[in-house]
Amino acid sequence: MSAAEGPLVVGVDTSTQSTKALVVDAATGRVVASGQAPHTVSSGAGRESDPREWWDALGEALNQCGEAAHEAAAVSIGGQQHGLVTLDGQGEPVRPALLWNDVRSAPQARRLIDELGGAKAWAERTGSVPSASFTVTKWAWLAEHEPEAARAVKAVRLPHDYLTERLTGEGTTDRGDVSGTGWWASGTEEYDEGILARVGLDPALLPRVVRPGEVAGTVRDGHGLPFSKGTLVAAGTGDNAAAALGLGLRPGVPVMSLGTSGTVYAVSQRRPADPTGTVAGFADARGDWLPLACTLNCTLAVDRVAALLHLDREAVEPGTDATFLPFLDGERTPNLPHSSGLLYGLRHDTTAGQLLQAAYDGAVHSLLGALDLVLDADADPSAPLLLIGGGARGSAWQQTVRRLSGRPVQIPEAKELVALGAAAQAAGMLTGEDAAAVARRWNTAAGPVLDAVERDEATLNRITGVLSDAAPLLERDTTSH
């Protein structure tokens, strides 16, 4: 390993299916070591994980980094948003964590919206209209369906909070991740005691919200990880806010992230409050805002369609009038938690490759439908769309986004942007710099730009029409029959 120019920092991405760790030279952004380890997610009606698996995976990922992790001066953890981690008095999980893509709390979401004044009131109060993904709805579900477990809870955390607390011994979170709970008031940037009272959650069970740039704590003894005692620990944040840091985003630059879920977002200096619920009014990790729309079905859903058709994921063919709405896990944008995949327009001459292209089109349509709502009205409509996430490397994803967006598309060469953003946060804490400025200094957004092509309005309009006509089917709760 060549000598680093500056102190070393560790950035962590604890995502739905794995934990990744990067050791980064804070001066240059060079990744000097990396590691990754998987964790499991339950299948069936719910999506749950044992938080202790995240900790074990973190240890394994750091051990793969070798001596570099031990030399790190600071660490920060980015993590999957919304997950409900419930701990007992000894800091052990009361039950497996309810993850962001567990939609069993859809009835509780609808009820909470009605009970607290409707969608517009929620948007003004918290910045968002809660869906089944939001933590507040998961707590309401737990209190209703597993009251004994709820009574045993002595601390409520988000996934990144859990790992940070095991490092420091202090219960902390940050404004970026806490803004996705549904119990944090975006106007006052404080916990909303009225909402907490409505769902029967004692504010004393919640972590302290660490301010941007503030130290969350230091690594304590007895953690079993290759960090030195006293290593500084940054606030950490949710995965989307961390990726925004990792790109060094300036206001108005649109991002589309293609992962297990799909997201579109941009940094804004205006506090968002979308009463339709399409855009979540998240905070970012710096002091600005991160209006964001999320779909549950993205790369995983399209890969499943490819597998069903016995095709490689790149084996798309043009020229179809078939429409595929790949809502295999219910959907969040549009808000159809009980929906399933829907195929319309099949003909004798429709090929398997055309069906696969239709699945790509359906997934991208959902994301582009929210993009204009995410961006401020004065944002440059010709600015390149930054395409990130695992799907961004795939030609079929790239060409589908180009064709349906009509925008130039830039694909940053930097990988693991959530972990890089966490590393930038740790570096900024050491140097006193703005974390996004650190990432810009590292030139993380650099990458090829694909020129704009004419927008395929016919396909967009056809999918919109099918989605509208199929609404009664997609809204039907078939699980109750």
Buried (B, 14 or more C-beta within 10 A) or exposed (E): EEEBEBBBBBBBBBBBBBBBBBBBBBBBBBBBBBBBBEBEBEEEEBBBBBBBBBBBBBBBBBBBBBEBBBBBBBBBBBBBBBBBBBBBEEBEBBBBBBBBBBBBBBBBBBBBBEEBEEBBEBBBBBBBBBBBBBBBBBBBBBBBEBEEBBEBBBBBBBBBBBBBBBBBBBBBBBBBBBBBBBBBBBEEBEBBEEBBEBBEBEEEBBBEBBEBBEBBBBBBEEBEBBBEEEBBBBBBBBBBBBBBBBBBBEBBBBBBBBBBBBBBBBBBEEBBBBBEBBBBBBBBBBEBBBBBBBBBBBBBBBBBBBEEBEBEBEBBBEEBBBBBBBBBBBBBBBBBBBBBBBBBEBEEEBBBBBBBBBBBBBBBBBBBBBBEBBBBEEBEEEBBBBBBBBBBEBEBBBBBBBBBBBBBBBBBEBBBBBBBBBBBBBBBBBBEBBBBBBBBBBBBBEBEEBEBBEBBEEBBEBBEEBBEEBEEEBEBEEEEE
